[in-house]
Structures are given as structure tokens and as C-alpha cells.
Amino acid sequence: MIPPRLIFRKDRMMVLDQRLLPDRIEYIAVRDAAGTAKATRDMALRGAPLIGCAAAFGFALEMRRLKPGTSADIERLARRTAGLLKAARPTAVALFYAADRMLDLALAFAAAHPGKLSPAARGKFPALLDKEARLLTAEDEKACRDMGEHGAALLPRNCVIMTHCNAGALATMGIGTAVGVITAAHRKGKIKHAYSCETRPYLQGARLTIWELMREGVPSELITDNMAAHIIKTCGVNAIVVGADRIASNGDTANKIGTYALGVIARYHKIPFYVAAPTPTIDMTAKDGDAIVIEERSCDEVTYVKGARIAPKGVKVRHPAFDVTPASLITGIITEKGVISPVTRANVRKNLGK
Amino acid sequence: MIPPRLIFRKDRMMVLDQRLLPDRIEYIAVRDAAGTAKATRDMALRGAPLIGCAAAFGFALEMRRLKPGTSADIERLARRTAGLLKAARPTAVALFYAADRMLDLALAFAAAHPGKLSPAARGKFPALLDKEARLLTAEDEKACRDMGEHGAALLPRNCVIMTHCNAGALATMGIGTAVGVITAAHRKGKIKHAYSCETRPYLQGARLTIWELMREGVPSELITDNMAAHIIKTCGVNAIVVGADRIASNGDTANKIGTYALGVIARYHKIPFYVAAPTPTIDMTAKDGDAIVIEERSCDEVTYVKGARIAPKGVKVRHPAFDVTPASLITGIITEKGVISPVTRANVRKNLGK
């Protein structure tokens, strides 16, 4: 069993501190939007769908706390809150989706209740936001379940599969996206072996994914990222599945740094490369991968591991946290609505029902 | 300036402890073959050419210490010593080359001095071995210089280059193999920028290569291994150069884990992928890469970084220390004798003058 990632209370949200996993299971109490944004920036809270769910509840908490008295207050405070939440992780479009959905609801409420709010409206407003955040969370949970089914159906019997970073239960409110596909296929007896790439610099694969796979009883091994090509060549890996932080309208996919390399390596070895992500990850406003902003994070995350320095003082370091895998390298994108394959602009649109 | 890797004294060899770099410059005093083998196994001593030089001197030290009294003693002790040294790192053929060269010299000496050794022969034997070890070291130094020249000539002006692991001065008694190519090209003003992959799990790139590049004044940045494909795509990298632990007779190359992935990624991006290694690295007895034994090292080297555990207790881990890049992915092999390109069995043989 994977511990709950978020626990919703009336005046606070308990956030599982993923920096401490797998050693310790501890929660941070978050009471407002600033606390939600901070937990996201600090990486206590991570995983694109989970960040979205947390942002929705963080939005609701903030509005409950601020108690806007007029429709103008709602409008002003809701815009500020959404902006604050979205700035915490510029690459994760699920965060934008969640914040904008809450903002739209707040603005619609303001429009429906112009001027000074009645005591009834004041009570109704936070309850409405709370309900919407819970709905978004339930949608994420169901999307994971559906992706698991669609993805498991794609995999062969005796599948030897590889994944990167953590697109697991810990990244969502459900069974996960990419890891959800693996665990769903495992329950159907289809997984012979799974490899988790450790995912430097933040080691989400070593700390989170392999831990999830162990807890779910999936036969699995941890490897360093640079072993992937060798393991694929020598250990019969016949599928790769990863998550996504943002998918452009043509299918180009931004995900944790290292994903693009796996796409290239999969192509060379002629094995399928799947992306599993719920539709809120698809950014129809992004024409292609070039439109996706790649977050450059602190160099210290590369040069320090668990507080110990691993490189010379004064070293220059790059730390792009994500990369873009072109649609041409992706065999299929698994969403809750089905599988986009081949990955083309038209098929992306079709999957969204647009 | 890179500190000396080995300092030869009459009764001992001072070995730079590379596990402590770049934080501390400390030496281990080695007095015999067992000490040499231990330093190699423990990774205090690393880098295929350097291990070879150390093994040669370790052999000489051992014979001086054992003082064989007869030709039969020499034969028995020399065989045992060579075996002990060779077992320390099964992938590095330079080690086999060095140990066998010392063994051959000892056996030839025994054959020339049958029976009980005269006092003159007893004095001459260790001096002869000592001289041979120093000769081998001088050859390595010159080979590095020559590889630097041949390699630098291959690179374009304003070269943006990437390397993996440490094939630098620290891996040799000279300027290095792959890093020697970079520093030689830098002195000719050809290097715009160099990227060093950190090289998990042992972080030779983060601890050693970037340190060498900084000390040599080469504009450079450290990246995690999984960033390589993204950096190549977005930062104009136009060459990769790596070292080798063993090259089969057809050009298939065993080198530090992660090299094969870079070969695949270079091919996808249509940039040249060079291997720089002295001819003792070429194993003409290995038909191809399948004949090369890949050393599987301790899992703890993956799950612990600087003494801190980074993965769950009980996790299963793979740790192949090397991988094989097929000749088909290698643009050229740079030896002290010139450049093997295209990499074919016939051209390998031609380079060796066979």
C-alpha cells in the first residue's frame, strides 16, 4: 500500500513529504496557497497530476481563509491565488489546468453574485470550491484507473518493462500514470520484470518508483540512468513507459530529464515507447515542443546528494529539470480516453474529442 | 596541474587515492602485488592505462620483495603474481597487457639463468623489472601525447564536445586518452565548450573529469548522464570522445557503463563518436564485443552515495560496471598510432601494423 499523498481537512491539507521517502513517512500541514506553492517548489510535493490536485485544494483553502466580502474581492483574490500557484512549477500543465479551473469557478460565482456577498453566498463559496477540488481529485483517480487498463492492454505477455522518474501513485491521487500501467498489467499477470531508472539528480526512481514497485510486489530492479541502453540490449526489455509533465498539441512531450534519451534508445532498439498521462497534461495552446518552457533548477540539486557534495567547489553545472521527446519517437500516448497512436496532431485532437 | 597518480620508489609505490578526489589529495603506500590488486579492486586506483602501469610496478615490487633464488622460483612466483594482478579488474585489458609483459620478461630471465641464481643475477633481476615498468609508463605517457595530436586534428574549430567517465590524466601516466584529446585541442584553441557526464554510480565525471577540465582551464560544465541527449540536441554538441577498457578485434568497445547509450544518442543526432585508447587496450583474442566479460560490481555502489543510502532497504539492483558499444556506432578509434576509421576488423589490424 502506498500512503495517501494528500489528506484534505476543512482548514488544512496534509501533504506527504516526498523528499523523505522511502525512509520516513511524514506530512506537512499546508493551510494556504503560499504553503502549497512552497511545498511544490521545495519538491516535498511533486508529480504533475498530484501538484494539480494539491493546487485545487490549496486554492479552496486560500479562499476560505481570505473570506472575500464582495464579488470584486473574489475576482481579485482568485486571480492572485491562481497566479501564485501556477508560478510554483512552470512546466506542469496539470497545475495550470487545476488552478484555471478553480479560478473559472470562482469568477463564475462572482459573476453570479455581483456586489456585496450575502451571508448565504459567503458560506456557499468555499464549500463550492472544496467540492470542485474533491471532484478534480476523483477525476484524477479514475483517469489513472482507465490509463492502467488502456496501457496494460498494449503490453505483451511476459513483458519486461522500463520506466523513468516517478509517474506512480505518488505522483497522482490514484494508481499512477506510467507506474499505474505497470501495476495494472502486473495484476493481469503480464509483467515478467520491471526496471526503474534512478533518475538523477533528484532520484525519484531510486527513492519512489522502485519503492512503489516493491510494495506492489512487481518483480523489479533499480538501475542507474546510464545503464538503460545496456539493459535494454541485454535483458530483453520490450517496452518503455513514462509519464509526462506537458504534452504539446502535436504530441511532443515534456517530461523529467532523461526521458528524451530513453526515447532515442528505444527507437534504436526498435521497442515501443509509451507516454501515459491524463488529458489535462495536453496543452493545446502549445503548437509543439519548442513552445514548452523547460525549468532550469538549482545546481546544488546536482552537486549535492543527501547533503554531501559530489563535485569540485566552483564547478559549473547545467540542470534542466525536463526535456522534450518529439512525437516521432513516441509509439503511443495513453490517456484516460484511450491511446493516441500514431502520435499526430489530428489523433491528439481526436482523443480529446475536439 | 593534475597531481602525480603514481610515484615510484625503490621499495614502494605511492598511489593517489582517487576515491578522495577532488576533496583531498592523499597517497596510499603500496609495497607488493596484493596491495596493488587491492587498490585496484577498491577503486583507489582506476583508469585502464594507469592500472596497467601500476600493475607493472606492483609486479616489480613483488619480485624484489620475494627474492626468488632459482629460475624455478622466478617462474612459479612470476606466474602467481601476474595472476593475482590480473584478477583485480577483469575488463581492463591494459592490465593484462602489463602483467603479461612483466611475466614474459621474468620467464625470459629465468630461461636465460637456469637453476640457482648467481648473486649478480639476483641483483640484476629486480632492476630489470623496475626498468621495464618505467619503460611501460613512459610509453603510456607518449601514447597519450600522440593520441592527443591525432584526436585534436579530427575536431572542428569551436568544437562543443562531450565526454563520459574519466579517461583523463588521472586514468593514465600522461595527459589522458579522451580528456587528453580535449586538452590538446583546447591548447590549439579549438574547444568552445566541454560537457562532462557525471558517470553514475561512481561519479568519475563529477569528481575527476570536470576537475581536470577546470584545472586545465577548459570552458566546461558538469551534467547528469541522463541530460546528455537533451544537451546534445539543444547546445550544439558536435563530437563525443570517450576512453576504452577493452576493444575487441572488430572494434567493438567495452567502456564505463553509459558509453553505449552515448553511442546510440550520437548516432541519432548524427554527430561523430570517437574512442581514444592506446593500442594495449585492443584485445586481438576477442573476436567481438560478445567475447568481453562485463564486471558486475557491488550493489552498494549504486544504493549508497558518499555513505548515504539513496534507495529503499532490500531493493534489488543491477550494477554492470561496463557496457559494449558496437563498432558500427563508432566514427573512429584514436590510438597512439593514428585513427582507425571506418572501424572495421581490417582497419584495426592495420593500425596495429599486423
Interface residues (C-beta under 8 A of the other chain):
Chain A: P22 D23 H164 Y195 C197 E198 T199 R200 P201 L203 A206 R207 I210 W211 M214 S220 E221 L222 I223 T224 D225 N226 M227 A228 A229 H230 I231 K233 I257 G258 Y260 A261 V264 I265 R267 Y268 V302 T303 V305 K306 G307 A308 R309 I310 A311 P312 G314 V315 K316 V317 R318 P320 D323 V324
Chain B: P22 D23 H164 Y195 C197 E198 T199 R200 P201 L203 A206 R207 I210 W211 M214 S220 E221 L222 I223 T224 D225 N226 M227 A228 A229 H230 I231 K233 I257 G258 Y260 A261 V264 I265 R267 Y268 V302 T303 V305 K306 G307 A308 R309 I310 A311 P312 G314 V315 K316 V317 R318 P320 D323 V324
